Amino acid sequence: MASVALSSASNVLAQILGAYRDGRPFSFDVAIFLRFVIVAFLTAPPNYMWQQLLEHTFPTYERQRLSDGSGSNSPRDLEKQATAEVPGAGPEPKPSLNLKNTFMKWFIDCITLGAIFNTVAFFILMGLLKRQPVVVIGHNIQTETIPVIVAGYKIWPFASVISFTCIPVERRIVFLNFIGLRWGIYMSLVASTI
């Protein structure tokens, strides 16, 4: 729901900025607003699962070996590791950041697959909600995807590094959507031109 709320706010701000930029009085467009909110609602769950998959595949922090020395990575053993207390051992050492995994997540999410899938999904869903013909949706994907991804490189690389290194996986979508408030304004303006 945080994703939808932040997307809603960014769309309203984009409509206000668009009116200001065009020198016209502000008039709230409910249809534009609803389309943008529906796209956010539909894309938030897959993005959450995507973040979970990335974290599972490329853990941010080194997994510590279990007390039996096995270092098993099964979910049950990892749960034991997370909750185990060793009497008299003192505080658990802080796990170390896995730079290779962090870079891989960043590259896959921000530079390649995540950027491409999110952008293409945006154009497909927005086109369907606008009842655009498939040929128009295809044209928008061909002509707008690269410019949107390049614009995203100005925001998302830094935000992703912070997300992967400082934000717990279960809160990443909220953090990224907060950063996405600014991005949502940009995407709302893009949506109004396609």
LINZI-V264005 format. One record per residue. N is the residue number from 1. RES is the residue in one small letter. NEAR is the number of other C-alpha atoms within 8 Angstrom. D_CENTER is the distance of its C-alpha to the mean C-alpha in Angstrom with 2 decimals. Layout:
n: (N:N)
res: (RES:RES)
near: (NEAR:NEAR)
d_center: (D_CENTER:D_CENTER)
//
This chain:
n: (1:2:3:4:5:6:7:8:9:10:11:12:13:14:15:16:17:18:19:20:21:22:23:24:25:26:27:28:29:30:31:32:33:34:35:36:37:38:39:40:41:42:43:44:45:46:47:48:49:50:51:52:53:54:55:56:57:58:59:60:61:62:63:64:65:66:67:68:69:70:71:72:73:74:75:76:77:78:79:80:81:82:83:84:85:86:87:88:89:90:91:92:93:94:95:96:97:98:99:100:101:102:103:104:105:106:107:108:109:110:111:112:113:114:115:116:117:118:119:120:121:122:123:124:125:126:127:128:129:130:131:132:133:134:135:136:137:138:139:140:141:142:143:144:145:146:147:148:149:150:151:152:153:154:155:156:157:158:159:160:161:162:163:164:165:166:167:168:169:170:171:172:173:174:175:176:177:178:179:180:181:182:183:184:185:186:187:188:189:190:191:192:193:194)
res: (m:a:s:v:a:l:s:s:a:s:n:v:l:a:q:i:l:g:a:y:r:d:g:r:p:f:s:f:d:v:a:i:f:l:r:f:v:i:v:a:f:l:t:a:p:p:n:y:m:w:q:q:l:l:e:h:t:f:p:t:y:e:r:q:r:l:s:d:g:s:g:s:n:s:p:r:d:l:e:k:q:a:t:a:e:v:p:g:a:g:p:e:p:k:p:s:l:n:l:k:n:t:f:m:k:w:f:i:d:c:i:t:l:g:a:i:f:n:t:v:a:f:f:i:l:m:g:l:l:k:r:q:p:v:v:v:i:g:h:n:i:q:t:e:t:i:p:v:i:v:a:g:y:k:i:w:p:f:a:s:v:i:s:f:t:c:i:p:v:e:r:r:i:v:f:l:n:f:i:g:l:r:w:g:i:y:m:s:l:v:a:s:t:i)
near: (5:7:12:10:8:12:15:11:9:14:13:10:9:12:14:9:8:9:12:10:7:6:6:7:6:8:6:6:7:6:6:8:11:8:11:13:11:8:11:11:11:8:10:10:8:8:9:9:8:8:11:9:8:10:11:7:6:10:12:12:8:9:8:7:9:10:5:6:6:7:9:8:7:6:6:6:10:10:8:8:9:6:6:6:4:6:5:4:6:6:4:5:4:4:8:6:9:10:7:6:10:15:8:9:13:13:9:10:10:14:11:9:9:10:11:10:8:9:11:10:9:9:11:10:9:12:12:10:8:7:6:9:8:6:6:9:13:8:8:11:11:8:8:8:12:8:8:9:11:8:8:9:10:7:9:9:11:7:10:11:10:9:12:14:9:6:10:8:9:5:8:12:12:9:10:11:12:9:9:10:12:9:11:11:12:9:8:13:11:8:8:7:5:5)
d_center: (13.93:12.29:9.54:12.63:14.59:12.42:12.12:15.85:16.65:15.03:16.98:20.14:19.87:19.44:22.49:24.44:23.67:24.55:27.80:28.62:27.98:30.18:32.82:32.91:32.92:29.71:29.66:26.79:25.81:24.97:24.23:21.57:20.04:20.17:18.72:15.62:15.32:16.01:13.29:10.72:12.75:12.85:9.28:7.98:10.25:9.57:5.85:7.57:10.28:8.56:7.63:11.22:12.66:11.58:13.03:16.02:16.71:16.30:17.04:16.44:19.96:23.18:24.49:27.90:30.97:32.47:35.86:37.55:36.09:34.40:30.79:29.85:26.21:26.82:24.76:28.06:29.03:25.71:26.08:29.66:28.65:26.22:28.95:32.06:34.37:37.06:40.15:41.55:38.84:37.43:33.81:31.29:30.26:26.73:24.76:24.18:20.97:20.69:20.06:20.22:17.52:15.25:16.03:15.54:12.00:11.26:13.27:12.03:8.26:8.74:12.27:13.00:11.77:7.98:8.98:11.97:10.94:8.38:11.15:13.93:12.72:12.53:16.06:17.42:16.52:17.56:20.64:21.58:21.33:23.48:25.79:25.77:27.73:26.07:27.63:25.97:22.49:23.32:24.58:21.50:19.39:22.06:22.50:19.20:16.56:17.75:18.21:14.72:13.29:15.95:15.14:11.50:13.23:14.73:11.71:8.84:11.31:12.60:9.57:8.38:12.04:12.33:9.51:11.21:14.63:14.94:12.62:13.61:11.37:12.11:10.91:7.65:5.74:8.61:8.57:5.29:6.62:9.86:9.19:7.90:11.40:12.95:10.75:11.47:15.06:15.08:13.63:16.18:18.81:17.96:18.16:21.51:22.91:22.25)
//
